[in-house]
Amino acid sequence: MAAPWVLDEDDALELLAYLVTSARTQVDEAAEYGPMRLLTAAHRLAEAMGPRATEATAEALNGPLKDMPLLAVPRDDRSAYVEQLDGVCRSVAAHLREKYAP
């Protein structure tokens, strides 16, 4: 039996279109917008995953990622932004370790 999809075809195509057009936009945009576009895609994916996720994954999705603002990297307080993004990375890594590490 195949595992259920996190996204149906329409949702997957929407995310794919967002990623491809974001990549194209990045050619001409300031570099500070790259993380914002990736976080927007991560938020969209997390929202789609939520209803079908296990309790532990749903809890992880409602952690630091949910609190990460969808802003371009601020020029005046870059270190706080990077620190918050590092926290999101640590949170996702911790969940992956719990879920997949023996």
C-alpha positions in Angstrom: 0.0 0.0 0.0 1.4 3.4 -1.0 1.9 6.0 1.7 -0.6 8.9 1.5 0.6 12.0 -0.2 1.2 15.2 1.9 0.1 17.3 -1.1 -2.4 16.5 -3.7 -1.3 17.1 -7.3 -2.8 20.7 -7.4 -1.1 21.7 -4.2 2.2 20.1 -5.3 2.0 22.0 -8.6 1.3 25.3 -6.8 4.4 24.8 -4.6 6.5 23.8 -7.6 5.4 26.9 -9.5 6.2 29.0 -6.5 9.7 27.5 -6.2 10.5 27.8 -9.9 9.2 31.4 -10.2 11.0 32.3 -7.0 14.2 30.9 -8.5 13.7 33.1 -11.6 12.9 36.2 -9.5 16.1 35.7 -7.5 18.2 36.3 -10.6 17.1 40.0 -10.4 16.2 40.5 -6.8 18.5 41.4 -3.9 20.0 38.4 -2.1 18.1 39.2 1.1 14.9 37.9 -0.5 16.2 34.4 -1.0 15.6 33.2 2.6 12.2 34.9 2.6 11.1 33.0 -0.5 12.3 29.6 0.9 10.6 30.3 4.3 7.4 31.1 2.4 7.6 27.7 0.7 8.4 26.0 4.0 5.4 27.6 5.6 3.1 26.5 2.8 4.5 23.0 3.0 4.1 22.9 6.7 0.5 24.1 6.4 -0.3 21.3 3.9 1.4 18.7 6.1 -0.3 19.6 9.3 -3.7 17.9 8.8 -2.0 14.6 7.7 1.0 14.6 10.0 1.6 12.4 13.0 1.1 14.1 16.4 4.9 14.5 16.9 5.4 16.1 13.4 2.4 18.4 13.8 3.9 19.5 17.1 7.2 20.2 15.4 5.5 22.1 12.7 3.9 24.4 15.3 7.3 25.2 16.9 9.9 27.6 15.8 9.1 27.4 12.1 5.6 28.8 12.7 7.1 31.7 14.6 9.7 32.6 11.9 8.6 35.8 10.1 8.3 35.9 6.4 10.6 38.8 5.9 13.6 39.5 3.9 16.8 39.3 5.9 16.8 42.6 7.8 19.8 44.8 7.3 19.7 46.4 10.7 19.2 43.3 12.9 20.6 40.5 10.7 22.2 38.6 13.7 18.8 38.2 15.5 17.2 37.0 12.3 20.0 34.5 11.6 19.8 33.3 15.3 16.1 32.7 14.9 16.6 30.8 11.6 19.3 28.7 13.3 16.7 27.8 15.9 14.3 26.7 13.2 17.1 24.5 11.8 17.9 23.0 15.2 14.2 22.3 15.8 13.7 20.5 12.4 17.0 18.5 13.0 15.9 17.5 16.5 12.5 16.2 15.1 14.2 14.3 12.3 16.6 12.7 14.8 13.7 11.6 17.0 11.7 10.3 14.1 14.5 8.5 12.2 17.5 7.8 14.4 17.6 4.3 15.9 
